[in-house]
C-alpha cells in the first residue's frame, strides 16, 4: 500500500499525464482524421516514459531490457502512424486544392484594393515595430513601395490597406492561398522586383489575422564582430578551466591549489566538454542543412557543473518556424543522447570497488536518474555510499546541463522550441512562468537563481520572427518538442523522500 506521503506524488503523475493527453486530444479533434493520427503519434512517443515512471511510482520495477523493448515498440508505432498521417495528408491536400480552385473561379477578377500610404508614426505602427524587434528607421522610398505592392494578387494575398512604416511597409489584407506556398510565391516575386534589398515577413497581427511586412535587408541579423568572437573564445577557455575545477571537486580536491594532479581530472573534464561540444555540433549540423548561419557559441562557465551550456545567435533570418524547431531541438537531442548513453553505460559498469563513491541521496536529485539507477543498480542504492563508474557522474551532469537549456524561456533552446510549436504569445507566457518558477526554486537550489539571472539579463527576449511566422511545425515535431520538455522536467525535478524510500534509494532506513 502507498503511504500518505507517496499518494500526492502518484496523483500528480497521473493527473499531469491525463491533462497532457486530454489537452492534446482536444487540440487535435477539430482537424479530424489528421489531428487524431497526429495525437496518437504523441501518445505512442510519450507512452513508454509515462508507463516507466508510473510503474515505478506504483512500486513495480522493470529491467533495462523491458525499457528498451518499450522504446522499440513505441518507435515502430510512431513510424507506422507517420506513414498513415502522410497518406491522409496527401488526400486532404488534394481536396483542399480542389476547393480553392472552385472558390477562385467564383471570385471577382478585380485587382487588389490599395489605399493611400499613411504616415507611420501611429501607435499601431509602433506596436508592430516593437513586435518585430526593429529599431525606428526612415520611411520606405515611394518607388520601392509601388514595386512591392505589385507582387500581391487575388490568388495569394488580397491587400486591403498599405501602411508604410520604418524602412518598409505593412500590408493588411486577406490570405487567399495556403500560408507556406503563398509566402514562397510572394517572396520569389519580391526578389524578382527589388532583388535582395527587402525581406517579406508573414506574421499575425494583434487580431490574429495574417499580415505581410516588408523590411529592408539591412535589418538582417548581423555577423559577429571581432570583439564578439574574441569574447566567445575567452568564454570557451574559461569553460575549460571550470570543467577541470568541477572534475577536481568530484575527486575531492581543489585543482587550482593542486595543479600537479591535473592528469586525474582530465578524463572527467573531457567527458563534460564532450557533452557540450556534442550539443553545439547538433545545432550546427542542422543549421548547415537549412543554410542558416550561427554565431560562435558563448559558453557560460559554472563552478557547479563546469558549464551551464552556451548562448548561440542566429546570424541569418529563419525561413519558418519549422527550421527554428529543427535547429533548436538538434542540440539538446544530440547532447542529451550522449549524456544518457554515458549515464546508462556508467551504471552498467558500476560495481563494488568502482572509482567513485557517492551518497545514495545523489540519485534522489532527479526522477529520471534515480529511476534508471534503480533499474540497473537495484539494492545497491540502499547503502549510504554507492560505488559508481565515473561515466555515471559525467552522464548525470550532462543531462542536467541539457535540461537547463530546454527550459521554455526566451532564446534558450526550450524557449525556441515552444516559440516554434505554439507561437510568440505562448512562448512569452512560458518565459514569464519559467522565471517565476526559478525565482521560487532559488530558495531551495542556488543553481535556480543563477539561471533566473541569466534569463533576466541575457535570454529573456524571444527570437525575432521568422520570414513565415504563420505556418506551424507538423505534429511530429510538436510531439518531439513535448517529449523534450517532459524529459527536462523529469531530469530537474527530484524524487520526494517518500517515493525515494519506496524505490529503496537512500539507505535501508528509508524503506517502508
Helices and strands as residue ranges (DSSP letters): H 4-29, H 32-57, H 64-106, H 123-132, H 142-149, E 157-165, E 168-175, H 179-194, E 198-204, E 210-216, G 217-219, H 226-251, G 255-257, G 259-261, H 262-289, E 298-302, E 306-311, H 321-349, E 356-359, G 360-365, H 367-377, G 378-382, E 385-388, H 390-405, H 413-422, H 424-441, H 446-454, I 455-459, H 475-492, H 497-503, G 508-510
